[in-house]
Amino acid sequence: MRGVLAVGGHLPHRRLDRSTIAAVAGGGGGKGTRAVAGFDEDATTLAVEAGRTTLRNYGGPPPSALWFSTTTPTYADKTNATAIHAALRLPEACLAADFAGAARSSVGALRAALAGGGPTVVVAGDVRPGLPGSPDEAAGGDAAAALVVGEGSATAPVLAELVGVAARTDEFLDRWRAPGDVRTRQWEERFGETRYVPLGVATFGAALDDAGLEPSDVDRLLVAGPHGRAVRATMKALGLAAEALGDDLTATVGNPGAAQPILLLASALEAAKPDQVIVLLSLADGADALVFRTTDAVADLAPSRPVAAQVTAGAPLPYPTYLRWRGLLTTEPPRRPEPARPSAPAAARSRGWKFGLVASQDDATGTVHLPPSRAPMSGGPIDEAMSERPMADATGTVVTSTVDRLAYSPSPPIVFAVVDFDGGGRLPVELTDCDADEVGIGTRVEMTFRRLFSVDGIANYFWKARPLRSADGEVVTSVRATG
């Protein structure tokens, strides 16, 4: 049986209230919120976080491939998926490749993974662009999601089996963006609606025929696509009962482009019950429909960071700050020298530390070294007395912190802290996803993969710490510090 073996999603910490847009931009906005990637996040870092969440729920053999989909890649020419591969510490034999450039790419990657082969990580992430006051700015959202697809096993059973599939392809000009442009252009909305609705209805029916099912058998219908009007019209045209229509998360998260189909499927499977029929219908340059039937294993799914919980979390972000993070509002830059261009040879030599946050541990004493050391403090042969110690999933406690208002940063001030990790190890590290007054001695933190800066077109990735938060969003503090 081949199907989905693990799921996970990632929503950034910040939320933009759409009602605050019009007062600054002179128009646009609307109701609800959209998820906003931080100044240190991009499609790659979002994908890493989604991949980490998904792989925590996966107990099968190492993946043999990783497919990354996005419409907002960090690099052209260079493969973006390799940075995700390195950060997830996947085997060297695991192929990493991009399915990038169009909203349909994520469904294409998912179908390729379901067609056969070894366990495959399908991950999609997008940071949606849009000019101030535009519909795309308000309707868009930043997010990532990932699935592991493959044959089921005792340690990684299939959560949802693919039982039907169909596709329709058509060439028409609906949405487009020239490479390097920050604005996506769109033809008149009614035109896209007239093209997508018949395609969606036909593809939905063909997929059910392939599965040997009737519309009344569908327990959950998920419709994704960058054309919001066409999505709503298609859902109405299909005529399913209201309780079968899944939330597309546009009111709370926004539309995250290529990541939307994977995010909706991950969210639905996290809440699904055994023996349910879930149809994912994607409208992008045609239509794709995938019919899944959940198995008994879905009842045991216990995601570490459920999408539903992330939707209700998050902190508000002022609209001017959003514009500054996006580079749409020019402000005084930091009065400090810009960072030097990262060195390719140095990054290659320290790949395990830079991307995987792999420290070293003294075999004799258990001392953890961050950054990794090749020799113990007490002396001894190089490399022979030290073992690797992965730290990406480690948690720790802030023992001291400072607020730096002078360091180079696109979003000052910077909060720096010294973190003592549970089980050993100490690291001076930059904090993110927090306000300066939220952090102090005793703050509990976890690690997150981020972009430090970009120079000469090179994204310098490394790890930062973010506060651990309770279900109500409050920063967690150690008992020792409070009592």
C-alpha positions as CSV (number, residue, x, y, z in Angstrom):
1,M,0.0,0.0,0.0
2,R,1.4,3.4,-1.0
3,G,0.4,6.7,0.4
4,V,1.1,9.3,3.0
5,L,3.3,8.2,5.9
6,A,3.8,11.4,7.8
7,V,2.6,15.0,7.7
8,G,3.5,18.4,9.1
9,G,3.1,22.1,8.5
10,H,4.8,25.3,9.6
11,L,3.3,28.8,10.0
12,P,5.5,31.7,10.9
13,H,5.1,33.5,14.2
14,R,3.8,36.8,13.0
15,R,0.2,37.7,11.8
16,L,-0.8,40.8,9.8
17,D,-4.3,42.2,10.6
18,R,-5.7,43.0,7.1
19,S,-7.8,45.8,8.5
20,T,-4.7,47.8,9.2
21,I,-3.5,47.9,5.6
22,A,-5.9,50.6,4.1
23,A,-4.9,53.3,6.6
24,V,-1.3,53.2,5.4
25,A,-1.6,52.0,1.8
26,G,-4.7,54.1,1.0
27,G,-6.7,51.0,0.0
28,G,-6.8,47.2,0.1
29,G,-6.9,45.1,3.2
30,G,-10.0,43.4,4.4
31,K,-11.0,41.1,7.2
32,G,-9.0,38.4,9.0
33,T,-5.3,37.9,9.2
34,R,-2.4,36.6,7.1
35,A,0.7,34.7,8.2
36,V,3.9,36.7,7.7
37,A,7.4,35.3,7.4
38,G,9.9,37.0,9.6
39,F,12.7,39.2,8.1
40,D,15.0,36.2,8.6
41,E,12.7,33.7,6.9
42,D,12.3,32.7,3.2
43,A,10.8,29.8,1.4
44,T,13.8,27.6,2.2
45,T,13.7,28.2,6.0
46,L,10.0,27.7,6.1
47,A,10.4,24.4,4.3
48,V,13.1,23.3,6.7
49,E,10.7,23.9,9.7
50,A,7.9,22.0,8.0
51,G,10.3,19.1,7.2
52,R,11.5,18.9,10.7
53,T,8.0,18.7,12.1
54,T,7.1,16.0,9.6
55,L,10.1,13.8,10.1
56,R,9.5,13.8,13.9
57,N,6.4,11.9,13.1
58,Y,8.1,9.5,10.7
59,G,9.6,6.2,11.8
60,G,10.5,4.5,8.6
61,P,13.7,4.0,6.6
62,P,15.7,7.1,5.5
63,P,14.1,9.0,2.6
64,S,15.5,8.4,-0.8
65,A,14.4,11.7,-2.3
66,L,13.3,15.2,-1.3
67,W,11.2,17.3,-3.7
68,F,11.0,21.1,-2.9
69,S,8.2,23.2,-4.4
70,T,8.0,27.0,-4.3
71,T,7.1,30.0,-6.5
72,T,9.6,32.2,-4.5
73,P,12.9,30.4,-4.6
74,T,16.0,32.0,-3.0
75,Y,18.2,30.9,-5.9
76,A,18.0,30.5,-9.7
77,D,20.5,28.1,-11.3
78,K,21.4,26.7,-7.8
79,T,19.2,24.0,-6.3
80,N,17.3,25.3,-3.3
81,A,16.4,21.8,-2.0
82,T,20.0,21.0,-1.1
83,A,20.0,23.5,1.8
84,I,16.8,21.8,3.1
85,H,18.5,18.4,2.6
86,A,21.5,19.6,4.7
87,A,19.4,21.1,7.4
88,L,17.3,18.0,7.8
89,R,20.5,15.9,7.9
90,L,19.2,13.5,5.2
91,P,21.5,10.8,3.8
92,E,24.0,11.8,1.1
93,A,22.3,9.3,-1.3
94,C,19.0,11.0,-0.9
95,L,18.3,13.0,-4.1
96,A,17.2,16.6,-3.5
97,A,15.6,18.5,-6.4
98,D,13.4,21.6,-7.0
99,F,9.9,21.5,-8.4
100,A,9.7,25.3,-8.6
101,G,8.4,28.3,-10.4
102,A,4.6,27.7,-10.5
103,A,1.8,27.1,-8.0
104,R,1.1,23.7,-9.6
105,S,4.6,22.4,-8.9
106,S,3.7,21.1,-5.4
107,V,0.9,18.9,-6.7
108,G,3.2,17.7,-9.5
109,A,5.8,16.8,-6.9
110,L,3.2,14.9,-4.8
111,R,2.0,12.9,-7.8
112,A,5.6,12.0,-8.7
113,A,6.2,10.8,-5.2
114,L,3.0,8.8,-5.1
115,A,3.8,7.2,-8.5
116,G,6.6,5.0,-7.0
117,G,10.1,4.8,-5.6
118,G,11.4,4.9,-2.0
119,P,10.2,7.1,0.8
120,T,10.1,10.6,-0.5
121,V,9.8,13.9,1.4
122,V,7.5,16.3,-0.5
123,V,7.9,19.8,0.9
124,A,6.5,23.2,-0.3
125,G,7.0,26.7,1.1
126,D,6.2,30.1,-0.2
127,V,6.6,33.8,0.8
128,R,3.9,35.5,-1.2
129,P,4.7,38.9,-2.8
130,G,2.4,41.7,-3.4
131,L,2.5,45.5,-3.8
132,P,1.1,47.7,-0.9
133,G,-2.6,47.8,-1.0
134,S,-3.0,45.1,-3.6
135,P,-5.3,42.1,-3.4
136,D,-2.4,39.7,-3.5
137,E,-0.8,41.4,-0.4
138,A,-4.0,40.9,1.6
139,A,-5.0,37.5,0.3
140,G,-1.5,36.0,0.3
141,G,0.1,34.2,3.2
142,D,3.5,32.7,4.1
143,A,3.7,29.0,5.1
144,A,5.2,25.6,4.4
145,A,4.1,22.0,4.7
146,A,5.6,18.6,4.1
147,L,4.6,15.0,3.6
148,V,6.5,11.7,3.6
149,V,5.2,9.5,0.8
150,G,6.0,5.8,0.3
151,E,5.1,2.2,1.0
152,G,3.8,1.5,4.5
153,S,5.7,-0.6,7.0
154,A,5.3,-1.7,10.7
155,T,7.2,1.4,11.9
156,A,5.7,3.8,9.4
157,P,2.2,2.8,8.4
158,V,0.2,4.5,5.7
159,L,-2.0,7.2,7.1
160,A,-3.9,7.8,3.9
161,E,-3.9,5.6,0.8
162,L,-4.2,7.1,-2.7
163,V,-7.3,5.5,-4.3
164,G,-8.0,7.8,-7.2
165,V,-6.4,10.5,-9.3
166,A,-7.2,12.7,-12.3
167,A,-5.8,15.8,-14.0
168,R,-6.7,18.3,-16.7
169,T,-4.2,20.7,-18.3
170,D,-5.1,23.8,-20.2
171,E,-3.0,26.8,-21.4
172,F,-4.5,30.2,-20.6
173,L,-3.1,33.4,-19.2
174,D,-4.5,33.8,-15.6
175,R,-1.6,34.8,-13.3
176,W,2.0,35.5,-14.1
177,R,5.2,37.1,-12.7
178,A,8.3,37.9,-14.5
179,P,11.5,36.6,-12.9
180,G,12.8,39.1,-10.3
181,D,9.5,41.0,-10.2
182,V,7.8,41.5,-6.8
183,R,4.4,41.8,-8.3
184,T,2.2,39.1,-9.7
185,R,-0.1,40.2,-12.5
186,Q,-3.5,38.8,-13.1
187,W,-6.0,38.9,-15.9
188,E,-9.6,39.9,-15.2
189,E,-11.0,37.6,-12.5
190,R,-14.1,36.5,-14.4
191,F,-12.0,35.1,-17.2
192,G,-10.1,32.8,-14.8
193,E,-13.3,31.7,-13.2
194,T,-14.8,30.7,-16.5
195,R,-11.8,28.5,-17.3
196,Y,-11.2,26.9,-13.9
197,V,-14.7,25.9,-12.8
198,P,-15.3,23.5,-15.7
199,L,-11.8,22.0,-15.3
200,G,-12.3,21.5,-11.6
201,V,-15.7,19.9,-12.0
202,A,-14.5,17.5,-14.7
203,T,-11.3,16.6,-12.8
204,F,-13.2,16.0,-9.5
205,G,-15.7,13.6,-11.3
206,A,-12.9,11.8,-13.1
207,A,-10.9,11.2,-9.9
208,L,-14.0,9.8,-8.2
209,D,-14.6,7.5,-11.2
210,D,-11.0,6.3,-10.9
211,A,-11.6,5.5,-7.2
212,G,-15.0,3.9,-7.8
213,L,-16.7,6.4,-5.5
214,E,-19.7,8.8,-5.6
215,P,-19.7,12.4,-4.5
216,S,-21.8,11.4,-1.4
217,D,-18.8,9.2,-0.3
218,V,-16.6,12.2,0.2
219,D,-16.0,13.1,3.8
220,R,-13.7,16.1,3.2
221,L,-13.2,18.2,0.1
222,L,-10.1,20.5,0.0
223,V,-9.9,23.0,-2.8
224,A,-6.7,24.9,-3.3
225,G,-5.6,27.5,-5.9
226,P,-4.3,31.0,-6.2
227,H,-7.5,32.2,-7.9
228,G,-9.8,32.7,-4.9
229,R,-12.9,33.4,-6.9
230,A,-12.5,30.3,-9.0
231,V,-12.0,28.2,-5.9
232,R,-15.2,29.4,-4.2
233,A,-17.2,29.0,-7.4
234,T,-15.9,25.4,-7.9
235,M,-16.7,24.4,-4.4
236,K,-20.3,25.7,-5.0
237,A,-20.6,24.0,-8.4
238,L,-19.6,20.6,-6.9
239,G,-22.7,20.7,-4.7
240,L,-21.3,18.8,-1.7
241,A,-22.8,19.2,1.8
242,A,-21.4,22.1,3.8
243,E,-20.0,19.8,6.4
244,A,-17.8,18.1,3.8
245,L,-16.1,21.4,2.7
246,G,-12.7,21.9,4.3
247,D,-11.4,25.2,5.5
248,D,-8.9,26.6,3.0
249,L,-7.4,28.8,5.8
250,T,-7.5,31.9,3.7
251,A,-9.2,33.9,6.5
252,T,-6.6,33.2,9.1
253,V,-3.4,32.2,7.2
254,G,-3.9,33.5,3.7
255,N,-3.1,31.7,0.4
256,P,0.5,30.4,0.5
257,G,0.8,29.6,-3.2
258,A,2.5,26.3,-3.9
259,A,2.4,25.4,-0.2
260,Q,-1.4,25.6,0.0
261,P,-2.4,22.1,-1.3
262,I,0.2,20.3,0.9
263,L,-0.8,22.5,3.9
264,L,-4.5,21.8,3.5
265,L,-3.9,18.0,3.1
266,A,-1.6,17.9,6.2
267,S,-4.1,19.8,8.3
268,A,-7.0,17.6,7.2
269,L,-5.0,14.4,7.9
270,E,-4.1,15.6,11.4
271,A,-7.8,15.9,12.2
272,A,-9.0,12.9,10.2
273,K,-10.6,9.7,11.5
274,P,-10.1,6.2,10.0
275,D,-11.8,5.2,6.8
276,Q,-12.6,8.7,5.6
277,V,-12.4,9.8,2.0
278,I,-10.5,13.1,1.5
279,V,-10.3,14.7,-1.9
280,L,-7.6,17.3,-2.7
281,L,-8.6,19.4,-5.7
282,S,-6.0,21.9,-6.9
283,L,-6.8,24.6,-9.5
284,A,-3.6,25.9,-11.0
285,D,-2.9,26.0,-14.8
286,G,-5.5,23.3,-15.1
287,A,-6.8,21.0,-12.3
288,D,-5.5,18.1,-10.3
289,A,-7.6,15.8,-8.0
290,L,-6.2,13.2,-5.6
291,V,-8.5,10.9,-3.7
292,F,-7.3,9.5,-0.4
293,R,-8.8,7.0,2.0
294,T,-7.5,7.2,5.6
295,T,-6.4,4.0,7.4
296,D,-6.7,2.9,11.0
297,A,-3.1,4.4,11.6
298,V,-4.4,7.9,11.3
299,A,-6.1,7.5,14.7
300,D,-2.6,7.2,16.3
301,L,-1.2,10.3,14.6
302,A,0.1,12.7,17.3
303,P,1.7,15.7,15.5
304,S,4.2,17.6,17.5
305,R,3.0,21.0,16.1
306,P,-0.5,20.6,14.7
307,V,-1.4,23.0,12.0
308,A,-4.7,23.9,13.8
309,A,-2.8,24.9,16.9
310,Q,-0.4,27.0,14.8
311,V,-3.3,28.8,13.1
312,T,-4.6,30.0,16.5
313,A,-1.2,31.1,17.7
314,G,1.0,33.9,16.4
315,A,1.7,37.5,17.4
316,P,0.5,40.7,15.7
317,L,2.8,42.6,13.3
318,P,2.4,46.3,12.5
319,Y,1.8,47.0,8.8
320,P,4.8,49.4,8.5
321,T,7.1,46.7,9.9
322,Y,5.7,44.3,7.4
323,L,6.5,46.7,4.6
324,R,10.0,47.2,5.9
325,W,10.7,43.5,6.1
326,R,9.5,43.0,2.5
327,G,11.7,45.8,1.3
328,L,8.7,47.9,0.2
329,L,9.4,50.7,2.7
330,T,12.8,52.2,2.5
331,T,14.1,53.2,5.9
332,E,17.5,54.3,7.3
333,P,19.8,51.3,7.2
334,P,21.9,50.3,10.2
335,R,24.9,52.7,10.5
336,R,27.3,49.8,10.5
337,P,29.4,48.1,7.8
338,E,27.4,45.5,5.9
339,P,28.4,41.9,6.5
340,A,31.0,40.3,4.4
341,R,30.1,37.9,1.7
342,P,29.9,34.3,3.0
343,S,32.8,32.0,2.0
344,A,31.7,29.0,-0.1
345,P,34.8,26.9,1.0
346,A,34.2,27.7,4.7
347,A,30.5,26.8,4.4
348,A,31.4,23.5,2.7
349,R,33.9,22.6,5.4
350,S,31.4,23.3,8.2
351,R,28.3,21.9,6.5
352,G,27.3,19.7,9.3
353,W,27.5,22.6,11.9
354,K,26.2,25.4,9.6
355,F,23.2,23.5,8.2
356,G,22.6,20.6,10.5
357,L,23.7,22.2,13.9
358,V,25.7,19.1,14.6
359,A,28.0,19.7,17.6
360,S,30.6,17.3,19.0
361,Q,30.8,15.4,22.3
362,D,33.8,14.1,24.3
363,D,33.4,10.3,24.5
364,A,35.2,10.2,27.8
365,T,33.6,13.1,29.7
366,G,30.4,13.7,27.8
367,T,31.3,17.4,27.3
368,V,29.4,18.9,24.5
369,H,31.2,21.4,22.2
370,L,29.4,24.1,20.3
371,P,30.8,24.8,17.7
372,P,32.2,21.2,17.3
373,S,35.7,20.5,18.4
374,R,37.9,17.9,16.8
375,A,39.8,17.2,20.1
376,P,38.7,16.9,23.8
377,M,39.8,19.7,26.2
378,S,41.9,17.2,28.1
379,G,43.9,16.4,24.9
380,G,44.0,13.3,22.8
381,P,44.1,12.1,19.2
382,I,42.3,14.4,16.7
383,D,38.8,13.1,15.8
384,E,39.2,9.8,17.5
385,A,37.8,10.8,21.0
386,M,34.9,12.8,19.7
387,S,31.4,11.9,18.5
388,E,28.7,13.9,16.7
389,R,26.0,15.4,18.8
390,P,23.0,16.7,16.8
391,M,21.5,19.8,18.5
392,A,18.8,21.0,16.1
393,D,16.0,19.5,18.3
394,A,17.6,20.4,21.6
395,T,15.9,22.7,24.0
396,G,17.7,25.0,26.5
397,T,17.5,27.9,28.9
398,V,18.7,31.4,28.6
399,V,21.3,32.1,31.3
400,T,22.0,35.7,30.2
401,S,20.8,38.0,27.4
402,T,21.3,41.5,26.0
403,V,19.5,43.8,23.6
404,D,21.9,45.1,20.9
405,R,20.6,48.3,19.1
406,L,23.7,48.9,17.2
407,A,24.5,45.7,15.4
408,Y,23.7,45.4,11.7
409,S,20.2,44.1,11.3
410,P,17.2,44.7,9.0
411,S,14.9,44.6,12.1
412,P,16.7,46.1,15.1
413,P,17.1,45.6,17.9
414,I,18.8,42.2,18.1
415,V,18.3,40.0,21.1
416,F,21.4,37.9,21.9
417,A,21.5,35.3,24.6
418,V,23.7,32.6,26.0
419,V,21.8,29.3,26.1
420,D,22.6,26.3,28.3
421,F,21.2,23.2,26.5
422,D,19.5,20.4,28.3
423,G,21.9,17.5,28.4
424,G,25.0,19.7,28.0
425,G,26.4,22.4,25.8
426,R,26.4,26.2,25.8
427,L,26.0,28.6,22.9
428,P,25.8,32.4,22.3
429,V,23.0,32.8,19.9
430,E,20.6,35.3,18.3
431,L,16.9,35.1,19.3
432,T,14.0,35.4,16.9
433,D,10.2,35.3,16.9
434,C,10.1,37.4,20.0
435,D,10.0,41.0,21.3
436,A,13.0,42.2,23.4
437,D,10.9,42.5,26.6
438,E,9.8,38.8,26.3
439,V,13.2,37.4,27.0
440,G,15.2,37.1,30.2
441,I,17.1,34.7,32.4
442,G,15.3,31.4,32.5
443,T,13.5,31.8,29.2
444,R,13.1,28.3,27.6
445,V,14.1,28.2,23.9
446,E,14.3,25.8,20.9
447,M,16.4,26.1,17.8
448,T,15.1,27.2,14.4
449,F,16.8,27.4,10.9
450,R,17.0,31.0,9.6
451,R,18.6,33.3,7.1
452,L,21.1,35.6,8.9
453,F,21.6,38.0,5.9
454,S,22.1,38.0,2.2
455,V,25.1,39.6,0.5
456,D,26.0,39.5,-3.2
457,G,22.9,37.2,-3.8
458,I,24.1,34.7,-1.3
459,A,21.8,33.7,1.6
460,N,23.8,33.0,4.7
461,Y,21.8,30.4,6.6
462,F,22.4,29.3,10.2
463,W,20.4,28.6,13.4
464,K,18.8,30.9,15.8
465,A,16.8,30.3,19.0
466,R,13.2,31.1,19.6
467,P,11.2,31.1,22.9
468,L,9.2,28.0,23.7
469,R,5.6,29.1,24.1
470,S,2.6,27.6,25.9
471,A,-0.7,26.9,24.2
472,D,-1.9,30.5,24.9
473,G,1.3,32.0,23.4
474,E,3.0,32.9,26.6
475,V,6.8,32.5,26.8
476,V,7.8,29.4,28.9
477,T,10.2,30.1,31.8
478,S,12.1,27.5,33.7
479,V,10.9,26.7,37.2
480,R,14.4,27.4,38.6
481,A,14.3,30.9,37.3
482,T,10.8,31.7,38.6
483,G,11.0,30.0,41.9
